[in-house]
Amino acid sequence: MTKQFPLADITFCIKTIHRPWACQRLVESLRKHFDNPRIVVVDDGRTELRFSLKYPKTAAHCHVIDLDKHDVGVGVGRNTAIDAAETELIFLLDDDHVITSELHLDRVLERFNEHELDILGVRQGGGGRPLLFSPLMNGKRIWMHRGEHQRVGPLAWCDMSSNAFLARRDTIARVRWDDAIKTYEHWEFFYRASHLEHLAIAVAEDCMVVHAHVGAKPYGDLRCRPKFRALGLRKHGFHSMRYPGGGIVHA
């Protein structure tokens, strides 16, 4: 059944590497819940682990961009996906997300327009709650913590949402991810979006995707590279970061 909102105005953007089975699961979940969704997949993995090679029938329903260079990173990959989108809106997803009826995309779109938001994120299982950034130690440490600027029912304005969010393509194409930050890119993108670009960011806490994490070794070896987190911290003049659970990491 076709959902009652302009699905043709939305492109689902997915960056993937070395998790073709997860990407296939996500694309099929999109196709299950929406009629002919527009999907862009950017893959910078090794040839033998590419989504388009492993699942060609599913890939045929997407605009797949297999990058020539291996491991360009999340920043370049997501920027490539956004640049390839031809719709007014994009919905960003990680390749280990799964779409269910709990997404309530019609509800997300209605709130996005009603409140004139720039980014509207959804929950991802137990995660994806609204977060804020606060400076500590004379502005040399950035604190990422639970909190919100204001709330209207289940809609909470904040500084950072999950990596599952609706936005205007032109806005994200302007802000972009830092091409040099291959991983640990999430906080840096949202720090700029909220504190430098002053975008209106919120989380719809009653809408969600499933975060079905896949920690395969070919992926994990590329993900866990803290030098890129340090790169982001130094870029903004921070010597350390405090996480919501209290843990502290240094640049």
N, C-alpha and C positions, 0 to 999 in steps of 0.2 A: 504493500500500500504506500503510495507516495505521500510524504510528509507535507503538511500545509505551511511551507515557507519556501523562499526562493533558493532551493538547493543549487540551482545553476549558477548562483552568484558566489559560491564557496568552492575553493580548492583545498583539499586536504594535502598537507605538505609533510613528507616523511623523509628524514635522513637515516640511512641504514649503513651498517658495516658489519660483516661477518656474523649476521644473525638472520639468514634468509628464511628460516622456518618461522621466526617471530614476525618478520615483515609479511610473509604470506598469511599468517594468522590474522594480523591487523587488517590487511586489505580485504580478506574474505569477510571479516566482521563488518567492515564498512559497507560492502556490497550486500550483505545480509539485511542490514537495517535501512539502507537508502537505495533508491532507484538510480542506477547509473551515476554514482558520485564521481566528481572530477578528482583525480588523485595524481600527485607528482611524487615520485620516489627518486631520490638521489643516492647512489651507491658508490662508495669509494673503496670498496673491499677488493681483496685479491680475486682474480677472475674465477677461480674454482669455487669461491664462496659467495658468488653474486646471486642476488634474488632472481634476476632475469634468467639466469642459467638454471638454477635449481627448480624454479616454479614458473616456467614460461607461460602456461595457461592463465595463471593469475596475473602475471606481469602484463599480459596482453590487454588488460583492462585499465592499465595505468600509463601515464607518461613517464617512462623510466629513463633516467639519465645516468649512464654508467661512465663515471669519470675516468679519464685516462691515467691519472696519477693516483696511486694507492695512498690512503691515509692522509687526505688533505685536511681532515679534521671537521669537527661539528660546525665551526663557524663558516667555513667555505661551503660545506655541504648544504646547510640551511639557507645561506644566502643564494645559492644556486637554485634551490627549490622555489624560494620566494620570487626570484627573478623570472622563473619559468611560468609562474601562475599568471593567468590571464583574466582572473575574476576580481571583483571589487574586494572580496573578503577571502582570507585564508584561515584555515584551522590547522594549527601546528600539532603534530603528534610525534612521540617517540616510537621507534619500531617495536618496542615491547608493550605497547598499549593494546588493549582490546576494547572494541565498542560493544556496548550492550544497550538495552532500552533505557538504562539509567542515565544515559547522556542527556536526554531531553533537549536536543539541539534546537527545537523550536522555542523552548523556554529561554535558552541561552541567547538566541538571536533577538528575541523580543526585549530582553533586558539590556542587551548591548545597545540597541537603538534607542530605547526609552531613556536611558541614563547617559547617553552620549559618551560611552566608554571608548578607550583606545585599545585596551586589552581586557578580555574577560576570560579568566581561567576557570577550569573545573577541577574537582577533586580527582585524585587518582588513588582509589582504595582508601587506606588510612592516611595517606599523605596528601599533599597539595593544599593544605590549609593556608589561610592568608598569613603572610610574613611581612615584617618591617625591617628596615636597616637603620641602625642608630650608631653614631660615632661614640667611641670610648677613648680614653687615654689621650685627651687633647686632639682627637680626630685621627690618631694614628692606628687605631684598631676599629674595624667595622664589626658591628654586632648584628647578626641575623637572628631574629627572634619572632615568636608568635605575637600577633597583634593586628590591629586594624585602625584606620583613620576614622571611619564611620561605618554604619550598618543600616540597611533597609531590609528587614526580614532575613532571608538566607544570603543576601548579597552584601559582601564585605569589601570595602575599599582598602587597598593595601599597597605595598611596594613590590611584592613578588608573588606570582602565582606558580602553578605547576607548569610543566612543559606541554600541557594540553590546553590550548587557548585559542579563542577566536579574536581576530584583529583585522583591521583594514590593510590590504596588501601594500598600499602606498606608504602607510606609516611605518610598517616593519621594513620595507625596502629602504626607507630613509635612515632608520635607527641602525639596523643590521647587527649581525654578530661580528665580533672582531676576528678577522681571518687568521690572526696569529695565535689565537687561543683555541687549540685543538680539542681540549676537554676541560672540565671544570668551568665551562662557559656560562652556565645558567645564571649564577648570581651576578656575574659581571654585566651580562646583557640587561638584567632587570635593575641593577644599580644605576646604569646609565639611563634606562627608560624612565625610572621613577625620579631619581635625584638630579639628573642633568637635563633630560628632555621633558620632565614634568608631565608624563602621560597619565591619563586617568586609567588606573588598573584596579581590577576587582576580581573576586572569586565568587562563583555561584556555588555555595556549599551543598546545595541539594541536587547538583548535577555532577556526574562523574564518569570516568573511564576506569577500566580495570588495568592495574599495573602488574602484568604477569612477567616479572623480571626473568631474563634469560642471561645467565652469567657464564657463557661459554668462554673457554680459555682464549681463543683467537680474538674475542672481543675484549675480555677483561684485561689482557696485556696492554691494549691500547687505551683503555679507559683510565687506568690507575697511573697517571703521570702527574704528580703534584707540582712539577715545575711549571705547568700551565696555570695552575691556581696561583702560584707565586707571581707569575707574569701579570695576571690580572690585578693582584693586590698592589704590586709596585706601580702599575700603570696609574692607579688612582691615589698613590701616596700613602698606602697603608702598610704597616709592618706585620699585621696579623689579623686574623678573623676569629670571632667567637661564634660558634654554632648554637642553635636553639637548645641542644642538650647540655651546653656548658663547655664543650670541648674547644680548645684553642689550637689553631695552626698558625705557623709563622711563615712569612715570605723569605 
